[in-house]
Amino acid sequence: QVQLVESGGGLVQAGGSLRLSCAASGTTFSLNTGAWYRQAPGKQRELVAAINDRGSTNYADSVKGRFTISRDNAKNTVYLHMNSLKPEDTAVYYCYARFFGALSDYWGQGTQVTVSS
């Protein structure tokens, strides 16, 4: 059973930083694409950042220059480094993963990030 375990969320003041981690377990497949999505109350889930197997990344315009997505292939782990956090970054952040050879995609359970003003 594949599981994505997220960690690193919490409460931070505006201007602060957090690092989210998403570790995959229960699979021998290698990570193809990893991504972070977020969903704020009353809003749709949106893509924050993604990274493919070649290390190419893309970001939502709202986080460019502040967030960095990275991956550790040996650990099947994806990270999201968040700097200069703003109150509007407050949301539940979800990890997404697609693996080579797997029949489906996977989601983490979500981790709350709250940025106070």
Backbone bond lengths (Angstrom), bond angles and torsions (degrees), N, CA, C in turn:
res aa  C-N    CA-C-N  psi(-1)  N-CA   C-N-CA  omega(-1)  CA-C   N-CA-C  phi
1 Q - - - 1.451 - - 1.529 108.72 -
2 V 1.328 116.06 117.94 1.454 120.30 -179.91 1.521 109.10 -75.83
3 Q 1.303 115.40 134.87 1.461 120.81 174.93 1.521 109.41 -131.95
4 L 1.324 114.90 142.06 1.457 121.71 172.34 1.522 106.63 -111.67
5 V 1.305 116.07 117.05 1.460 121.05 -177.58 1.517 109.15 -107.41
6 E 1.328 114.72 117.23 1.459 121.43 -178.42 1.521 110.06 -97.08
7 S 1.313 115.04 150.27 1.459 120.49 175.10 1.520 108.77 -154.11
8 G 1.325 115.36 163.98 1.458 120.27 173.91 1.507 115.63 106.67
9 G 1.318 118.19 -6.31 1.458 119.29 177.96 1.512 111.26 -71.67
10 G 1.322 115.40 173.25 1.455 119.49 178.16 1.506 112.16 158.91
11 L 1.309 114.84 -164.12 1.465 122.84 -179.47 1.523 108.90 -104.88
12 V 1.320 115.75 132.28 1.459 120.74 -179.18 1.522 108.68 -144.61
13 Q 1.314 116.72 151.98 1.456 120.55 176.40 1.520 110.74 -79.51
14 A 1.302 115.80 154.97 1.457 120.64 176.49 1.532 109.85 -54.64
15 G 1.326 114.85 137.23 1.450 120.54 -176.63 1.504 113.72 92.41
16 G 1.315 117.28 -10.70 1.448 121.98 -178.20 1.518 112.89 -83.75
17 S 1.327 114.86 -175.16 1.456 121.59 -176.38 1.526 111.07 -132.74
18 L 1.315 114.16 153.36 1.463 122.16 173.16 1.517 107.74 -145.18
19 R 1.324 115.01 155.40 1.459 119.96 171.93 1.512 108.74 -125.64
20 L 1.327 115.33 122.38 1.459 121.02 175.76 1.529 109.15 -95.63
21 S 1.333 115.14 143.65 1.457 120.84 176.17 1.520 109.38 -124.15
22 C 1.313 115.58 147.43 1.463 121.51 177.53 1.519 107.06 -136.96
23 A 1.314 115.99 108.03 1.452 121.49 -177.42 1.521 110.34 -106.97
24 A 1.312 115.65 129.37 1.465 120.87 179.20 1.522 110.09 -92.47
25 S 1.309 115.05 137.07 1.464 120.03 175.98 1.514 110.06 -136.00
26 G 1.328 116.18 163.42 1.446 120.65 176.63 1.513 114.49 79.57
27 T 1.333 117.12 19.17 1.453 120.18 179.55 1.520 110.25 -144.19
28 T 1.339 114.14 148.34 1.463 119.66 173.03 1.529 110.70 -102.80
29 F 1.346 115.20 -1.78 1.454 119.05 178.48 1.514 110.12 -73.66
30 S 1.332 115.53 147.74 1.459 120.34 176.02 1.519 110.16 -85.63
31 L 1.295 114.81 150.16 1.454 120.79 -178.75 1.522 110.65 -70.44
32 N 1.312 115.80 129.31 1.457 122.17 174.23 1.530 108.20 -92.44
33 T 1.294 116.88 -75.60 1.462 122.07 179.56 1.523 110.23 -117.29
34 G 1.328 115.28 135.77 1.462 121.21 173.34 1.517 108.99 -121.35
35 A 1.311 116.37 148.70 1.457 119.46 -178.04 1.520 110.47 -154.73
36 W 1.324 113.72 161.66 1.456 121.76 172.49 1.524 108.77 -121.37
37 Y 1.304 115.29 133.12 1.453 123.31 172.82 1.524 107.91 -117.85
38 R 1.312 115.35 163.78 1.459 118.81 174.08 1.517 109.87 -142.97
39 Q 1.326 113.65 155.16 1.458 120.23 178.04 1.511 109.33 -139.86
40 A 1.308 115.32 116.87 1.464 121.80 176.61 1.521 109.01 -91.25
41 P 1.319 118.36 157.66 1.472 120.99 -179.75 1.518 111.51 -55.05
42 G 1.327 116.06 129.46 1.453 121.30 177.01 1.516 114.56 77.63
43 K 1.333 117.19 5.32 1.460 120.37 -178.65 1.524 110.39 -121.97
44 Q 1.317 115.25 162.17 1.460 120.38 177.66 1.529 110.26 -77.96
45 R 1.325 114.22 155.68 1.452 119.29 175.40 1.530 108.53 -66.63
46 E 1.322 116.33 137.14 1.455 120.72 -178.67 1.523 110.97 -131.14
47 L 1.324 115.14 150.75 1.454 120.73 176.56 1.521 109.40 -73.13
48 V 1.328 116.01 131.94 1.456 121.57 176.24 1.519 110.15 -99.21
49 A 1.330 116.14 -50.92 1.462 120.51 -177.77 1.517 109.12 -160.77
50 A 1.344 115.47 151.83 1.454 120.98 178.75 1.520 109.34 -142.39
51 I 1.344 115.10 153.92 1.460 120.97 177.79 1.519 108.52 -141.91
52 N 1.329 116.16 132.70 1.457 118.41 -178.82 1.535 110.76 -98.44
53 D 1.318 115.51 -174.52 1.467 120.25 -173.82 1.522 112.77 -70.25
54 R 1.338 116.78 -18.27 1.465 119.86 177.01 1.524 111.71 -92.45
55 G 1.320 116.63 0.34 1.453 120.44 179.96 1.506 114.98 88.20
56 S 1.316 117.54 3.83 1.459 120.36 176.24 1.519 109.96 -71.88
57 T 1.310 115.11 139.96 1.467 120.33 -175.28 1.521 111.29 -124.80
58 N 1.320 115.27 157.00 1.459 120.16 168.52 1.519 108.04 -144.61
59 Y 1.320 115.38 151.23 1.453 122.65 -173.17 1.513 111.46 -133.80
60 A 1.310 115.01 150.98 1.459 119.72 168.66 1.528 107.83 -65.48
61 D 1.314 116.01 145.39 1.460 120.06 -178.98 1.525 111.67 -56.72
62 S 1.308 116.51 -33.25 1.459 121.00 -174.49 1.538 113.14 -69.84
63 V 1.334 117.05 -16.12 1.464 119.31 -177.53 1.528 113.37 -117.47
64 K 1.321 116.77 -2.90 1.473 119.85 -179.23 1.525 110.35 -58.40
65 G 1.323 114.76 134.49 1.454 120.26 -179.66 1.516 113.82 85.74
66 R 1.330 117.36 -10.81 1.470 120.41 -179.20 1.527 111.80 -116.55
67 F 1.328 116.97 -35.73 1.456 122.03 -177.55 1.533 109.48 -108.27
68 T 1.320 115.31 148.35 1.462 121.67 175.66 1.520 109.42 -135.29
69 I 1.321 115.85 126.54 1.459 120.53 175.91 1.530 108.37 -99.16
70 S 1.315 116.15 140.77 1.455 120.85 178.73 1.523 109.20 -146.18
71 R 1.314 116.14 171.49 1.456 119.50 -177.96 1.521 110.50 -145.74
72 D 1.326 115.35 152.26 1.454 122.75 173.38 1.517 106.06 -121.20
73 N 1.325 116.45 101.48 1.461 120.19 -174.30 1.527 112.24 -64.15
74 A 1.309 116.65 -34.43 1.466 119.55 -179.53 1.518 111.63 -64.07
75 K 1.320 116.53 -28.11 1.463 121.34 -178.85 1.518 112.39 -104.50
76 N 1.339 117.54 0.66 1.470 119.98 -175.52 1.530 110.58 49.36
77 T 1.309 114.88 47.41 1.466 121.47 -175.49 1.522 110.36 -126.47
78 V 1.308 114.94 140.75 1.457 122.33 176.90 1.533 108.18 -119.10
79 Y 1.305 115.50 140.66 1.459 121.31 -178.69 1.522 110.62 -120.28
80 L 1.316 115.57 154.63 1.459 121.30 170.67 1.530 107.03 -132.01
81 H 1.317 115.15 111.34 1.459 121.12 177.28 1.525 107.33 -92.61
82 M 1.314 116.02 121.38 1.456 120.91 -175.99 1.516 109.39 -117.54
83 N 1.321 115.62 118.45 1.459 121.79 178.64 1.524 109.84 -117.38
84 S 1.321 115.51 164.78 1.466 121.59 178.06 1.525 110.98 48.41
85 L 1.291 116.09 47.97 1.456 120.90 -176.21 1.519 111.72 -64.35
86 K 1.323 114.65 144.76 1.457 123.13 -178.88 1.522 108.94 -120.03
87 P 1.324 117.65 156.73 1.472 119.47 177.01 1.529 112.47 -55.27
88 E 1.322 117.19 -33.38 1.467 119.78 -179.68 1.534 113.10 -71.68
89 D 1.316 117.72 -5.87 1.462 120.59 172.91 1.534 111.81 -82.81
90 T 1.309 116.75 -6.30 1.459 120.83 179.16 1.518 110.51 -61.59
91 A 1.330 115.62 125.34 1.466 121.01 -176.83 1.527 108.71 -178.30
92 V 1.312 114.82 171.51 1.464 120.10 166.51 1.531 106.83 -89.51
93 Y 1.311 116.06 126.63 1.462 121.61 -178.36 1.531 109.27 -101.91
94 Y 1.323 114.83 130.41 1.454 121.80 -177.41 1.531 110.34 -116.69
95 C 1.299 114.68 135.48 1.452 121.31 174.24 1.529 109.39 -88.24
96 Y 1.315 116.13 142.67 1.464 123.37 177.69 1.520 107.94 -128.95
97 A 1.330 116.62 141.91 1.462 119.58 178.06 1.516 111.35 -145.21
98 R 1.307 113.29 141.64 1.461 121.50 171.86 1.520 106.35 -123.17
99 F 1.325 115.24 134.14 1.464 120.21 -177.00 1.526 110.84 -113.57
100 F 1.306 115.73 147.51 1.461 120.81 173.70 1.534 108.67 -62.76
101 G 1.337 114.60 128.16 1.454 119.44 175.98 1.511 115.32 85.22
102 A 1.328 117.63 -7.57 1.464 120.05 -179.86 1.531 110.25 -84.05
103 L 1.306 116.51 152.78 1.459 121.55 -177.27 1.532 112.72 -88.24
104 S 1.326 117.21 -16.19 1.454 119.28 -178.04 1.525 109.66 -141.03
105 D 1.327 114.16 168.64 1.452 121.35 175.04 1.525 109.00 -96.27
106 Y 1.311 114.66 164.80 1.469 119.04 -175.48 1.522 111.31 -131.90
107 W 1.343 113.43 150.47 1.463 121.54 178.44 1.521 109.96 -126.43
108 G 1.330 115.56 147.01 1.446 120.45 171.05 1.518 110.79 -81.10
109 Q 1.305 114.97 176.84 1.468 120.07 -175.64 1.530 112.48 -83.44
110 G 1.303 116.44 -12.46 1.462 120.40 179.76 1.521 111.86 98.44
111 T 1.329 115.58 143.99 1.458 120.97 175.95 1.525 108.28 -135.67
112 Q 1.310 116.17 135.15 1.458 121.14 -175.20 1.525 110.63 -80.91
113 V 1.320 115.54 131.78 1.462 122.48 171.29 1.523 107.07 -120.19
114 T 1.310 115.84 122.87 1.457 121.38 179.84 1.524 108.49 -123.84
115 V 1.328 115.48 125.13 1.461 121.36 179.96 1.522 108.09 -113.81
116 S 1.311 115.78 118.19 1.466 120.25 -179.05 1.528 109.98 -92.62
117 S 1.320 113.79 148.76 1.478 118.64 -178.54 1.519 111.68 -90.23
